[in-house]
Amino acid sequence: MSTLTKRAADSYSPLYFLASLGAGGVAVTFFMYLFFWVPHPDQPVPVFEDIAAAFAGGSLPLQMAIAIAVIGIAVFAFLNIKSLIWNLTALSAFKKTEGYEKLRNSNGETTLLAMPLAMAMSVNVGFILGLVFVPRLWTVVEYLFPMAMVAFGLIGILAFRTIGDFLGRVLTKGGVFDMTANNSFAQLLPAFALSMVAVGFAAPAAMSTATVTVGAALVISTFFGTAAILYTIVAAILGLNSMLHHGTAKEAGPTLMVIVPIMTVLGIMFLRQEHGLHTTFEVHAAAAETMVFLARMLTVQVIFLLLGMLVLRRQGYFTDFVLGSKTSPGSYALVCPAVALGVMLHFFTNKGLVAAGIIDKFTLAYWAITAVALASQAVAIWLVLRLNKQHFSKTEAAAVPAE
């Protein structure tokens, strides 16, 4: 008889929202080309008119970079939104199963935070699409900022409600949280979601010229950012304690590097707040101070990258779940640190080293550091395409002999 076909993603997990998150993150890495290489003197970010002018009058390398960036943003934004819609539909169906009830009564309940995390990323991607592809967007941007803040506010409420359900259950019913199964940094996912909401709220602080909008963005982004930091500290300590006792859960190994994207997202939040304080409230920070701040954030990222790669290599994770035939939805967590390192290196190079006068833009030293960021981006792109093929391509099941 004919063989059946199935996909790994048919066994649904909320962690598949990380597929949407990863694609959105790659779109952001392409926007870095435009943000740092296209002149935009009239506003803090490049818009359609700046990009068009740079493409028309720029050098051939700049034109190539712009073309690659625009195509990359379009392709991965499409994958981001497509995956988000698929996940929302799949989660709706999953909620009607026994598996969902089991999930809600286990440590894995926090995987539901992948939904607001991915939704917040998609709002950021939507804003990038507007900047790059919509002419004269900046003329109405002050009306868009409050709308974006409402969107992030609703996502933030969803995140806190989901966190509240989890903490309310485990903190009021003794013995329901399994410490032996907490041997990873999987419980940092809520902190990641909160940090993504925080950086979204910080965007109007950096880009708006309305004092009330900037002030509200500064206060609310501080609230979500501080909540993310507190949750990260507590969850990381508990997770590390369990890992020292029981070793790291193999399928959850990639979570050891979730600190990397959290650092990048919070780092950008602080930079956006700093810019808003400078332009609206005349609070000035020295370029060298920003450079040192970014160097500290990058140091934390490198340390956790080294730790994560050490454990993953010892466990043979890549051989099994990336290059091999085994599949785990948690593999998509590998995309996040690759994206985050690339983005942070762009900021460290341009807002840190160049702004402080340590290196000049577009020199050999500049491109040597930027090459590492581009390599990290290439890894993220490969991971998204590879994992999508593994999890969403149909494979033949074992043939059933005819009677």
N, C-alpha and C positions, 0 to 999 in steps of 0.2 A: 504494500500500500504506500501511498505518497507520504512523504515526511512532513511533519508540522514545522512551522517557523515561529520563532519567538524572539523577544528582545530582552536584554537584561533589565531595561527600564520597566518592563511589564510587572516586575516585583517592586512596587512603588515604595519610595521612602521620601520624606520631606527634604532630605539632603540633596535631592535632585534640583532643588531651587539654586544650589551652588553652580549648576550648569549655566543658568541664566546670569548669576552673579559673575562668573568667570568671563563669559562673553562680554558683559558690560564693562568689566575691568579692562579687557583688551582694547575695547573701543576708547577708553580713557587714555591708554598708553599711546594710541595714535594721535589723540588730541594734544599730547605733550609736544609733538612736532610743531603744531600750529602755535601753541601757547608760548613756546620759547624761541621759535625761529622766525615767526611772522611778526613784523612790527605792528603794534597796535597802540599808538600814542594817545588816542582819544578816549579809551576806556581800558579797564584792567584786564580784559580778555579779548582775544581776536574775534571779530565778527565777520559775517559774509563779505562785507565791503573790503575789509583789511585783507582777507584771504584772496579775493579776486584781484585786488591791486597788486599784491605780492606775486601772484602767479603771472600777471600780465607784464610786470616790469622787473621781475627777479631773474637771477641767474638760473642756468639749467639745473644745477643741483637742488636749488630751492624749489624750482618748479616740480622736479621729480619727487621731492619730499612732500610737497603739498598734495600732489596727485595720489601718492601712496597713502597719506594720512586720510584724505577724503574718502577714498575707496575703502580703506580699513575701517573707518568709523561707520560707514554705511553698512558694510557686510556684518560686522560684529554687533552693531546696534540691532540689526534685523534678527540675528541669532539670539540676542538678549531678550528681545520682546517676544519672539516666537517661543522660546523656552519658558518664559514667564507665563504666557497664556496656557501652554501645555501643562505646566505644573499646577496652575490654579484649577484647571479642569480635572487633572488627575487627583489632586488633593481632595476635591469635592467628592469624587467617587470613593476615595480611600476612607473618608470619614464615615461611610456607611458600612464598613467592614469591622470584623472583630479585631483585626490587626491594629486598627486605630485606637480602639479602647485599651488594648494591651500597651500601646505606645504611650498613651496618656497616663498610665499607671506605672511607668518605669522611668529610669534615668533618661531614656531617650526622648522624653517629652520636650526637652529643650531643643530638639532638632526642628520643632515647629517654628523656632525663631528664624530659620533660614528663609521663611516666607517674607516677613517684614524687611529682612536684610536685603533680599533680592528686589523687593518693591522699591526700597529707597535707592538702590543702585539704578533702577530703571528710570526713576525721576531725574537723577543726575544725567543719565544718558539722554533723556528727552531734552534736557536743557542744552547739552552739547549739540544735539541735532539741530536745535533752533539756532544756535550761534553760527553753525557752519553752513546751514542750507537755507535759512530764511532771511531774505533781504530786509533791511530796515528794522530788524527785531529790536535794536537798542532804543528805538524811539518809543517803544511801549513797555520797556523792560521793568519800569517802576510799578506797572500794574501786574506784571507777572510774578514779581517777588512775593507779594502777599499770597497769591494763589499757590506758589510753591511751598510757602511756609505752612499753609493750611494742609497741603498734601503730606508734608513731612510730619505735621502735627498728628494727623490721623494715623499715619504709619507708626509714629511713636506711641500713641495710645494703644494700638494693636499689640505692639511689642511689650509694653508694660502689662497689659492684660494677660498676655501669654506667660510672661515671667511671673506675674502674680498668681496665676493658676498653679504653676509649678511650685513656687516657694510656699504658697499657702498649703499645698498638699504635704510637702516633705517636712515643713517646719511645725505642722500641727499634728501629724501622725507619725509617731516614732517608729523607726525601723523600716520605713518605706523607701528610703534612699540607699541604694546598694553601693557602699564604699568600695567593695571589691571590684565593681564594674566601672569605677570612676578613674581607672588607670590610663588617663589620657587628658588632653586639654579640650575635650569635646564640650565641657560645660562652659567654655569661654564663648560659645556661639551667641548667647544673649548679649554679652559685652560687645561683640563685633556688630551686632544689629544696632545697639544703642549708639555706638560710635559712628555708624553710617548715617543715622538720623542726625547726629550732632554736626557732622561735616556738611550735611545738606542745609541745616539751619544757619551755618556760618557763612554760606555763600552770599546772601544778601548783605551781611556785615561788611564783606569785602567789596561788593560791587554797587550797592545802592548809594544814592546821594541824599536820601531822606533820613533825617536824624532819628525819627521814631522807628523806621524800619531797621536801621542799623542797630539802634539800642535794643530793640526786641530780639533781633537775631543774635546779638552778643549774649544776652541773658539766657535765652532758651538754649542756644548751642552749648553754653557753659553748663547748664543743668544736665543735658543729655551726655555731654562729654565727661563730666565729673562722675555721673552714674556709671558710665562705661568703665572708667578707671577703677572705681571701687569694686565693681563686679569682677573685673579682670584680676585684681590683686587677690581677692578671696577665692575665686574659682581656681586660679593658678596654684595657689598654695595647697588647696585640697587635692587637686589633681596630681601635683608633684608628690605629695605624701603617699597617695595611693600607688603611684608608679614605682616609688622606691620600695614599697612593700610587695607589689604583685607584678612588676614589670609593665611595659607599655602594651596595651591591647593592639594587636597587629593591624587590624582594619582601621583603627583610629589613629594610627601613627602619624598621618599628615597633620593632625591637629596640633602637634608639637610646634608647628610653624605658624599657627594662627596669630601669634603675637606680631608677626611681621606685618600683615595687613592692618591690624589694629593700630600699630605704631604709625604707619603711613597715613591712615585716615585721621587719626588724632593730630598728627603733625600738620597736615593740611588745614585742619580746623584751627589750630593755633596760629598758623600763618595768615589765614583769612581774618581771624579776630585781630591780629596785630595790624593788618592793613586797614581794617575798619577803624580801629582806635587812632591810627595815624591820620587818615584822610578826613575823619569826621570829628574827632575829639582832640586832635593835636597832641596825641601821645606818641612819641617817637622812640624807635628802637634802633640801635646801631646795627649796621650790616654784619659786623663781626660777631655780634651777639646771636644773630639769626644763624650764622654759619656754625657756631659752636652748638647751638640748640639742635640743628639738623644733624650734626656729627654725632651727637649723643643718641638721637633717635636711630640713626643708621647703625651705630654700634650695637644697640639692643637687637636690632634686626639681624645683623650678621651673627651674633652669638646664638640666637635661637635657630637661625638657618643651619649653622654648623651642628647644633644639637640634634635638630630634626633629621638632617641628612645622615648623621652618624647612626641614629637608631634605625632609620628606614633601610640603610644599607646592611646593617647587621641582621635585620629581620628578613631581608630579601623582598621588601615590599614592591619595588619597581619590577623585579623579575616576575612576580606573581600577578600584580594588579594593574600594571601599566603596560608592560611589554608582553606579559603572558596571557593566558586564557581566563584567569579569574577576574571577576568584576566586583566592585564595591562602590556604591554611590559616594562614599566618603573620599574617593580618589579625586573628585572635583575640587576638594580643598587644596590640592597641590597647585592649582592655577593661581590661587590668591597670593601666596608669597612671591611667586614669579612676577605677577603684575605689580605687587606692592613695592618690591625691590627696585624694579625698573622706574616706577614713578618717583620713588624717593631719591634715586640717584639723579634724575633730571632736576629735581628741586635742589638737591645738595650742590649740584654743579652750577646751576644758574642763579638761584637765590642765595646760595652760600658762597662758594668759591669765587664766582665771577663778581657778584655784588660786593664782596669784601675786598676785591682787587687782588686776590691771590693769583688767579689766572685770567687770561683774556679770552673773550668769546671767540670760538671757531679756530683756536690755535690747536697745536698737536696735543697738548695736555688736555684741553677741553674734549677733543674727540676721543682720546684714550679712555677717559672716564665715561663719556657718553656711550662708547662702544659696549661697555659692560651693561648699561641700561638697555641698549638695543638687543644684546644677547639674552638678557632676562626676558624681554618682550617676546623674542623668538621662541623661547622655551614655553612661555604662556600660550602662544598661538598654537604650537605643536601639541601641547597638552589638551587644549580645547578640541582640536580636530581629532586627535587620537581617541580621547575619551568619548566624544560624541559617536565616533564610529563603533567603539566597543559596546556602548550602552544602548544606542538607538538604531543600530543596524540589525536587521533580522538575520538570525542564524538558524541553520537546520537542526532540528532535534533528532535524536537517535531514531532510526527507522524501526517501525513495528512490523514484525513478520506477519504475513497473511496466514490465516488459518487454513 
